[in-house]
Amino acid sequence: MEHSLVCAASGVFNATHHLGGALGSAATGALLQARLGHTPTTATQAALAFPVAALLVGLACCAVVRPAAATGQTV
């Protein structure tokens, strides 16, 4: 990456990081609120399933991108 684009890349990274956190929190809260008619235990389990699934998807993406980056390939 060119040195002149490093600041812009940092800003994009931080913005997507904050946006992802806000969307993840909102989705977890929505799932929890939607399941409050049921027992609290199942509502909590349903609300925790989304972040765990998102984490697994993120790890799978990293597993695909990281080896390609090490060899210089683009994905």
PyMOL CGO cylinders between C-alpha atoms (Angstrom):
from pymol import cmd
from pymol.cgo import CYLINDER

trace = [
    CYLINDER, 0.00, 0.00, 0.00, 1.25, 3.44, -0.83, 0.3, 1, 1, 1, 1, 1, 1,
    CYLINDER, 1.25, 3.44, -0.83, 2.31, 5.54, 2.11, 0.3, 1, 1, 1, 1, 1, 1,
    CYLINDER, 2.31, 5.54, 2.11, -0.07, 8.33, 1.08, 0.3, 1, 1, 1, 1, 1, 1,
    CYLINDER, -0.07, 8.33, 1.08, -3.07, 5.97, 1.40, 0.3, 1, 1, 1, 1, 1, 1,
    CYLINDER, -3.07, 5.97, 1.40, -2.25, 4.63, 4.86, 0.3, 1, 1, 1, 1, 1, 1,
    CYLINDER, -2.25, 4.63, 4.86, -4.26, 7.32, 6.67, 0.3, 1, 1, 1, 1, 1, 1,
    CYLINDER, -4.26, 7.32, 6.67, -7.29, 6.76, 4.46, 0.3, 1, 1, 1, 1, 1, 1,
    CYLINDER, -7.29, 6.76, 4.46, -7.05, 3.00, 4.96, 0.3, 1, 1, 1, 1, 1, 1,
    CYLINDER, -7.05, 3.00, 4.96, -6.86, 3.51, 8.71, 0.3, 1, 1, 1, 1, 1, 1,
    CYLINDER, -6.86, 3.51, 8.71, -9.99, 5.66, 8.62, 0.3, 1, 1, 1, 1, 1, 1,
    CYLINDER, -9.99, 5.66, 8.62, -11.88, 3.09, 6.57, 0.3, 1, 1, 1, 1, 1, 1,
    CYLINDER, -11.88, 3.09, 6.57, -10.80, 0.31, 8.91, 0.3, 1, 1, 1, 1, 1, 1,
    CYLINDER, -10.80, 0.31, 8.91, -11.89, 2.24, 12.00, 0.3, 1, 1, 1, 1, 1, 1,
    CYLINDER, -11.89, 2.24, 12.00, -15.22, 3.21, 10.45, 0.3, 1, 1, 1, 1, 1, 1,
    CYLINDER, -15.22, 3.21, 10.45, -16.05, -0.37, 9.47, 0.3, 1, 1, 1, 1, 1, 1,
    CYLINDER, -16.05, -0.37, 9.47, -14.93, -1.59, 12.89, 0.3, 1, 1, 1, 1, 1, 1,
    CYLINDER, -14.93, -1.59, 12.89, -17.32, 0.80, 14.64, 0.3, 1, 1, 1, 1, 1, 1,
    CYLINDER, -17.32, 0.80, 14.64, -20.13, 0.10, 12.18, 0.3, 1, 1, 1, 1, 1, 1,
    CYLINDER, -20.13, 0.10, 12.18, -19.75, -3.64, 12.66, 0.3, 1, 1, 1, 1, 1, 1,
    CYLINDER, -19.75, -3.64, 12.66, -19.83, -3.26, 16.43, 0.3, 1, 1, 1, 1, 1, 1,
    CYLINDER, -19.83, -3.26, 16.43, -22.96, -1.13, 16.30, 0.3, 1, 1, 1, 1, 1, 1,
    CYLINDER, -22.96, -1.13, 16.30, -24.75, -3.47, 13.90, 0.3, 1, 1, 1, 1, 1, 1,
    CYLINDER, -24.75, -3.47, 13.90, -23.75, -6.53, 15.90, 0.3, 1, 1, 1, 1, 1, 1,
    CYLINDER, -23.75, -6.53, 15.90, -24.99, -4.99, 19.14, 0.3, 1, 1, 1, 1, 1, 1,
    CYLINDER, -24.99, -4.99, 19.14, -28.24, -3.93, 17.48, 0.3, 1, 1, 1, 1, 1, 1,
    CYLINDER, -28.24, -3.93, 17.48, -28.83, -7.38, 15.99, 0.3, 1, 1, 1, 1, 1, 1,
    CYLINDER, -28.83, -7.38, 15.99, -28.08, -9.08, 19.30, 0.3, 1, 1, 1, 1, 1, 1,
    CYLINDER, -28.08, -9.08, 19.30, -30.44, -6.71, 21.12, 0.3, 1, 1, 1, 1, 1, 1,
    CYLINDER, -30.44, -6.71, 21.12, -33.17, -7.27, 18.52, 0.3, 1, 1, 1, 1, 1, 1,
    CYLINDER, -33.17, -7.27, 18.52, -32.85, -11.04, 18.86, 0.3, 1, 1, 1, 1, 1, 1,
    CYLINDER, -32.85, -11.04, 18.86, -32.95, -10.79, 22.62, 0.3, 1, 1, 1, 1, 1, 1,
    CYLINDER, -32.95, -10.79, 22.62, -35.99, -8.50, 22.53, 0.3, 1, 1, 1, 1, 1, 1,
    CYLINDER, -35.99, -8.50, 22.53, -37.82, -10.73, 20.06, 0.3, 1, 1, 1, 1, 1, 1,
    CYLINDER, -37.82, -10.73, 20.06, -37.31, -13.77, 22.26, 0.3, 1, 1, 1, 1, 1, 1,
    CYLINDER, -37.31, -13.77, 22.26, -38.32, -12.16, 25.58, 0.3, 1, 1, 1, 1, 1, 1,
    CYLINDER, -38.32, -12.16, 25.58, -41.78, -13.71, 25.29, 0.3, 1, 1, 1, 1, 1, 1,
    CYLINDER, -41.78, -13.71, 25.29, -40.08, -17.03, 25.87, 0.3, 1, 1, 1, 1, 1, 1,
    CYLINDER, -40.08, -17.03, 25.87, -38.03, -17.99, 28.87, 0.3, 1, 1, 1, 1, 1, 1,
    CYLINDER, -38.03, -17.99, 28.87, -35.02, -15.74, 29.57, 0.3, 1, 1, 1, 1, 1, 1,
    CYLINDER, -35.02, -15.74, 29.57, -32.62, -18.64, 29.14, 0.3, 1, 1, 1, 1, 1, 1,
    CYLINDER, -32.62, -18.64, 29.14, -33.71, -19.33, 25.55, 0.3, 1, 1, 1, 1, 1, 1,
    CYLINDER, -33.71, -19.33, 25.55, -33.72, -15.60, 24.79, 0.3, 1, 1, 1, 1, 1, 1,
    CYLINDER, -33.72, -15.60, 24.79, -30.12, -15.31, 25.96, 0.3, 1, 1, 1, 1, 1, 1,
    CYLINDER, -30.12, -15.31, 25.96, -29.08, -18.41, 24.03, 0.3, 1, 1, 1, 1, 1, 1,
    CYLINDER, -29.08, -18.41, 24.03, -30.71, -17.07, 20.85, 0.3, 1, 1, 1, 1, 1, 1,
    CYLINDER, -30.71, -17.07, 20.85, -29.06, -13.67, 21.31, 0.3, 1, 1, 1, 1, 1, 1,
    CYLINDER, -29.06, -13.67, 21.31, -25.64, -15.26, 21.81, 0.3, 1, 1, 1, 1, 1, 1,
    CYLINDER, -25.64, -15.26, 21.81, -25.99, -17.49, 18.74, 0.3, 1, 1, 1, 1, 1, 1,
    CYLINDER, -25.99, -17.49, 18.74, -25.70, -14.53, 16.35, 0.3, 1, 1, 1, 1, 1, 1,
    CYLINDER, -25.70, -14.53, 16.35, -22.32, -13.19, 17.58, 0.3, 1, 1, 1, 1, 1, 1,
    CYLINDER, -22.32, -13.19, 17.58, -20.89, -16.71, 17.70, 0.3, 1, 1, 1, 1, 1, 1,
    CYLINDER, -20.89, -16.71, 17.70, -22.04, -17.34, 14.11, 0.3, 1, 1, 1, 1, 1, 1,
    CYLINDER, -22.04, -17.34, 14.11, -20.59, -13.99, 13.01, 0.3, 1, 1, 1, 1, 1, 1,
    CYLINDER, -20.59, -13.99, 13.01, -17.28, -14.87, 14.70, 0.3, 1, 1, 1, 1, 1, 1,
    CYLINDER, -17.28, -14.87, 14.70, -17.13, -18.20, 12.89, 0.3, 1, 1, 1, 1, 1, 1,
    CYLINDER, -17.13, -18.20, 12.89, -17.86, -16.55, 9.53, 0.3, 1, 1, 1, 1, 1, 1,
    CYLINDER, -17.86, -16.55, 9.53, -15.11, -13.99, 10.23, 0.3, 1, 1, 1, 1, 1, 1,
    CYLINDER, -15.11, -13.99, 10.23, -12.62, -16.70, 11.12, 0.3, 1, 1, 1, 1, 1, 1,
    CYLINDER, -12.62, -16.70, 11.12, -13.48, -18.60, 7.94, 0.3, 1, 1, 1, 1, 1, 1,
    CYLINDER, -13.48, -18.60, 7.94, -12.94, -15.43, 5.89, 0.3, 1, 1, 1, 1, 1, 1,
    CYLINDER, -12.94, -15.43, 5.89, -9.58, -14.85, 7.57, 0.3, 1, 1, 1, 1, 1, 1,
    CYLINDER, -9.58, -14.85, 7.57, -8.55, -18.43, 6.84, 0.3, 1, 1, 1, 1, 1, 1,
    CYLINDER, -8.55, -18.43, 6.84, -9.25, -17.86, 3.14, 0.3, 1, 1, 1, 1, 1, 1,
    CYLINDER, -9.25, -17.86, 3.14, -7.71, -14.39, 2.86, 0.3, 1, 1, 1, 1, 1, 1,
    CYLINDER, -7.71, -14.39, 2.86, -4.60, -14.91, 4.99, 0.3, 1, 1, 1, 1, 1, 1,
    CYLINDER, -4.60, -14.91, 4.99, -3.01, -17.71, 2.88, 0.3, 1, 1, 1, 1, 1, 1,
    CYLINDER, -3.01, -17.71, 2.88, -3.71, -15.77, -0.32, 0.3, 1, 1, 1, 1, 1, 1,
    CYLINDER, -3.71, -15.77, -0.32, -2.09, -12.64, 1.13, 0.3, 1, 1, 1, 1, 1, 1,
    CYLINDER, -2.09, -12.64, 1.13, 1.00, -14.61, 2.15, 0.3, 1, 1, 1, 1, 1, 1,
    CYLINDER, 1.00, -14.61, 2.15, 1.55, -15.84, -1.39, 0.3, 1, 1, 1, 1, 1, 1,
    CYLINDER, 1.55, -15.84, -1.39, 0.79, -12.49, -3.00, 0.3, 1, 1, 1, 1, 1, 1,
    CYLINDER, 0.79, -12.49, -3.00, -2.41, -13.64, -4.68, 0.3, 1, 1, 1, 1, 1, 1,
    CYLINDER, -2.41, -13.64, -4.68, -5.60, -11.60, -4.72, 0.3, 1, 1, 1, 1, 1, 1,
    CYLINDER, -5.60, -11.60, -4.72, -8.92, -13.05, -3.64, 0.3, 1, 1, 1, 1, 1, 1,
]
cmd.load_cgo(trace, "trace")
